[in-house]
Amino acid sequence: MADRTVYYDPKIVLATDLNRQQTDAENADKRLLLDHLGAGVAYGLGLTETGTPDMHLTVAVGVAYDASGARVELAAPASPNFATDYLSASTAVTAGNERYVSLFIRQTRVDSEAYSDPAASPTTGYLRSTESSALRVVSGTMATAGTATLPAPPDANHVLLGTIKRTFGQTALRTRDVILGGVEIAHRAADVYDDSIERSLECSPTDPPSLSVVVSAGDFQFNGTRYHFPGGSVSLGSAPSVNPRIDLVCITSALTLLVSHGAEASTPAYPSTHGLVPIAFVGVDVADVAVMDEDILDARPWFHAESALARVFRMVAAGGETAIDLSFSYQTGAHALIVTKNGVVLDETQYTESTSTRITVTALTAADVLVVKASEVQPIAALPLASVTDDLSGLMEGPSFVDVTSGGAALNVGAIRCCVIANVRRFTAVTTSVTIGSLSANTWYYLYAAPDDPTGPTALKFVLTTTAPDAATGYVFQTGDTTRRYIASVRSDATSTLIPMRKTGRKTLYRRTDVSVLLLTLLSGGAAATWTAVSCAGLVPPHAHIGHFRVRLTGDAGGGTGEVRTQSTSGSSVSLTAPVTASGMVVAEDLEMEVDGTSQRLEYQVSASSVVAIYGVGFEE
């Protein structure tokens, strides 16, 4: 609610009264936006390299909300110069040094409709103040390579859009140089809605509600074959006469909607799902005339039976390559690939899926960086529907995020719409702050949701423990306790404090703006000329097999090369090359790589007089 100004008769309303009323209304809007969205980028405002790369980056149009709730819009693309900061100081560094340079956006106002009135107070001014924005390039302090820190914003109402690292001799910035750690994202309702629940084949009440339900269109796998259901409605028939019952809404092998009625009982049982494609369980009480949202329990287990596979291939072109042989196989024609060249995503018309292990692209030029990522879903044949039981334990929708705040001071978990434990649906309606308690140093901790029966029959509590999730359950439950549903992994540092991080979906990223560079260092000064192992276990949990890394190669006056790969593999590696230039030239790249699933290790090797540093910045589960 807005603050209010109270008027009385015969008060004369002055300009100050009206201006204050506008300010109160504006502040109310800001508080409402912060309550629902939070501060950060709402959409757009991405940073990409210019057509001919130089020290400028292009900022896309978009909108952000600052810490006060003020709306900040960039109405047209802009290209700020990272060679100088907003105070007109050069951001260049000397040999052997580095500095971070960040781009912020803030709200400004543009005055218009000037007036001049000798009887007014003030006598001159403007009648309108239109919202606008300003971009600010903020430079950090120059420091020895590997020790630079991120710059602070000029004030709390600046929104961070991205950061780059200035190195000696740098003359151009590319999209891959942009560091997005610390960039906050506002959670728009549409995004939260889309991310929080699978809308395909969703069961919902009719409009207006009746004893029928509606099932939306969607695809599913049945005995290894993919089918499309066009959507439809189905009646539950008459309400029970003596005791309640539970009905199963499902799809048959003939692709028709069916209602399988459970038996009426004082404590009704769930009907069997054997041989059917379950959609939802619906509770029907005596003399019911309509099905409501709260009567429907999601029963679509195949979404949770699928398991995602992620494979990544990277190469730096020598020049002229068109046929690219990948280090993995993928399903052709399934739109499973994401291909980027120099940080720009290619449209599917810009490459050809030649075979299951090869793609064809337009001839590459020397030093082009090509990245191919395959993200596929294992078919449902891995879990035949005929073997699905009535127990839906483990089914979960949410949380939208897990967050360890700056300094490890708080552990917050977003709302959980549905978490089925022991076949009981439980949920949390709001973000929950988890009690951290006393921690051991340098230890992995695992966050679980568990029943909180003293609070209520659908309540959840959160438990932080060193007991890892059980591989036998697909890392769904805690080892030895199927009443604890796995949520996230967090790590304590040497001071027994949680490392700041944020998990959305399956990806966890450490907050690089809040974490010391030393804390994220897996290797410093690596100079091995043959393949040498690097442990990632301190920043990638034992059950995660995809790690996110930042790799820096420092060459000598003759240049230098370095390679990184998954331990004990003979497949392709990621190569970095430092050009022939003054001693101390540094090249860096952000990598997404598999780690050895047994010991969580990578391997590296470098040429003579070169050294490599590897930093862990996140992981995927």
Summary of the structure (lengths in Angstrom):
residues: 621
radius of gyration: 28.5
end to end distance: 42.1
largest distance: 89.4
contacts: 1873
relative contact order: 0.08
helix: 10%
strand: 44%
